[in-house]
Amino acid sequence: MGKKRMDDWEQAIEAALAPGVFIGYRASTGFVSDLESVRTEIARLIETTAGAKRAIALFETFIAGCIEKTQELDDSGGSLGLFVEDLFCDWIRARQAANEDPTETARVLLSWMEDDHSGYCFGLEKPAVRVFDRAGLTAFERAVRESPEDGARKDTTHRRKIEILKTIYEKRADVAAYSALCESEGSLAPRDCETLAKM
């Protein structure tokens, strides 16, 4: 399996995505199951550094293909959305296994999250922080803090940044940073109190 050429993997991704074919609600589960089979094979490449480097490009192709497929699928059950979430996490794992720059990984991930027209990146920070290693998590925090806030959507983008930072601090069990963030925002919601108590 791991000896496939890149174009063989790309053809496997394309065949599984069935471009041009509309997938109805009843067929969506089977469709995503076929996608999962291809994803599982590609994920095995992460076991070696060289394989991980190949997997990065393949996961990027897979993510782009799934986003394009959005218009040809009834995903009322959300199965494709969950699948794409797993692809993003696999992409992070692959970049880490290939020893790629964590700053670039964080920057690209955040750019996907900010330019999300499909909705597949909504809440992506929660699974992402579970797979980031320490350097990746630090880079992700820095990228979020340094990201500019969209003038037209300043309130929305600011709230989004705060939620991502809270997720990072919760993952680290960093009570001081979480509390300081809430204090700087002048708000401590019941959910924040619950999160701090658990930490």
C-alpha positions in Angstrom: 0.0 0.0 0.0 2.7 2.5 1.0 4.6 2.0 -2.3 1.8 3.6 -4.4 2.9 6.6 -6.5 1.5 10.0 -5.6 -0.7 10.0 -8.7 -2.1 6.6 -7.7 -3.1 8.0 -4.3 -4.6 11.1 -5.9 -6.6 8.9 -8.3 -7.8 6.8 -5.3 -8.9 10.1 -3.6 -10.7 11.3 -6.8 -12.4 7.9 -7.3 -13.7 7.9 -3.8 -15.0 11.5 -4.0 -16.8 10.7 -7.2 -16.8 14.2 -8.6 -19.9 15.2 -10.6 -22.0 12.6 -8.8 -24.6 13.9 -6.3 -24.7 11.8 -3.1 -28.1 11.8 -1.4 -28.8 11.5 2.3 -29.4 7.7 2.2 -26.1 7.1 0.4 -24.0 9.5 2.4 -23.0 7.0 5.1 -21.6 4.5 2.6 -19.9 7.3 0.7 -18.1 8.5 3.8 -17.2 4.9 4.6 -15.4 4.6 1.3 -13.6 7.9 1.9 -12.6 6.5 5.3 -10.9 3.5 3.7 -8.7 5.7 1.6 -7.9 8.0 4.5 -6.9 5.0 6.6 -4.4 3.9 3.9 -2.9 7.3 3.6 -2.6 7.7 7.4 -0.3 4.6 7.4 2.2 6.7 5.5 2.8 8.8 8.7 4.7 5.9 10.2 7.9 7.1 8.5 9.3 10.6 7.9 9.4 10.2 4.1 5.9 8.8 4.1 4.7 11.6 6.3 6.0 14.2 3.8 3.9 12.5 1.1 0.9 12.3 3.3 0.9 16.1 3.9 0.2 16.8 0.2 -2.3 14.0 0.0 -4.3 15.2 3.0 -4.3 18.7 1.5 -5.7 17.3 -1.7 -8.2 15.2 0.2 -9.4 18.2 2.2 -9.8 20.4 -0.9 -11.7 17.7 -2.7 -14.1 17.2 0.2 -14.8 21.0 0.4 -15.5 20.9 -3.4 -17.8 17.9 -2.8 -20.0 19.9 -0.4 -22.2 21.1 -3.2 -22.8 17.5 -4.4 -23.7 15.9 -1.1 -26.6 15.9 1.3 -24.7 15.9 4.5 -27.7 16.5 6.8 -26.2 13.9 9.2 -22.9 15.7 9.4 -20.8 12.6 8.6 -18.7 14.3 5.9 -18.1 17.2 8.3 -16.7 14.9 11.0 -14.6 13.1 8.3 -13.0 16.4 7.2 -12.3 17.2 10.8 -10.3 14.0 11.0 -8.5 14.9 7.8 -7.3 18.2 9.3 -6.1 16.3 12.4 -4.3 13.8 10.2 -2.7 16.7 8.3 -1.3 18.1 11.6 0.0 14.6 12.6 1.7 14.2 9.2 3.4 17.6 9.4 4.6 16.9 12.9 5.9 13.4 11.9 7.7 15.0 8.9 9.3 17.6 11.3 7.8 20.5 9.4 7.9 24.0 10.9 5.2 24.2 13.6 4.8 28.0 13.0 3.9 27.3 9.3 1.6 24.5 10.4 -0.3 26.8 12.8 -0.4 29.6 10.2 -1.9 27.4 7.5 -4.4 25.8 9.9 -5.6 29.2 11.1 -5.9 30.5 7.6 -8.2 27.5 6.7 -10.2 28.3 9.8 -10.5 32.0 9.0 -11.5 31.3 5.3 -14.1 28.6 6.1 -17.0 28.9 3.7 -18.1 25.3 4.1 -18.4 25.2 7.9 -16.0 22.3 8.2 -13.6 24.3 10.3 -16.2 25.4 12.9 -14.9 24.3 16.3 -11.8 22.7 14.7 -9.6 24.1 17.5 -11.0 21.4 19.9 -9.8 18.3 18.0 -6.7 20.2 16.8 -5.3 21.0 20.2 -5.6 17.3 21.1 -3.2 16.3 18.3 -0.8 19.2 18.4 2.5 18.5 20.2 3.9 21.0 22.6 5.7 23.1 20.0 2.7 23.0 17.7 0.4 24.2 20.5 2.8 27.0 21.3 2.9 28.0 17.6 -0.9 27.8 17.4 -1.3 30.1 20.3 1.1 32.6 18.9 -0.6 32.5 15.5 -4.0 33.2 17.0 -2.7 36.0 19.1 -0.9 37.6 16.2 -3.7 37.2 13.7 -5.4 40.5 12.6 -9.0 41.0 13.3 -11.2 41.6 10.3 -12.4 45.2 10.5 -15.8 44.4 9.0 -16.3 41.5 11.4 -14.1 42.6 14.3 -16.5 41.5 17.1 -16.9 38.1 15.5 -13.2 37.5 14.8 -12.3 38.7 18.3 -14.7 36.3 20.0 -13.4 33.5 17.8 -9.8 34.3 18.8 -10.8 34.3 22.5 -12.6 30.9 22.2 -9.5 29.3 20.5 -7.2 30.7 23.2 -9.5 29.3 25.9 -9.4 25.9 24.2 -5.6 26.0 24.1 -5.3 26.9 27.8 -7.9 24.3 28.8 -5.8 21.7 26.9 -2.7 22.8 28.9 -4.7 23.0 32.1 -3.3 26.5 32.4 -5.6 28.0 35.0 -3.6 31.3 35.3 -3.6 32.0 31.6 -7.3 31.1 31.2 -8.3 33.3 34.2 -6.1 36.2 33.0 -7.8 36.0 29.6 -11.3 36.1 31.1 -10.2 39.0 33.3 -8.8 40.9 30.3 -12.1 40.4 28.5 -14.1 41.5 31.5 -16.3 38.5 31.6 -16.4 35.1 33.4 -19.3 33.0 32.0 -20.7 30.0 33.9 -19.0 27.8 31.3 -15.7 29.4 32.2 -16.2 28.8 35.9 -17.0 25.1 35.1 -13.9 24.8 32.9 -11.6 26.4 35.6 -13.1 24.1 38.2 -12.3 21.0 36.1 -8.7 22.2 35.5 
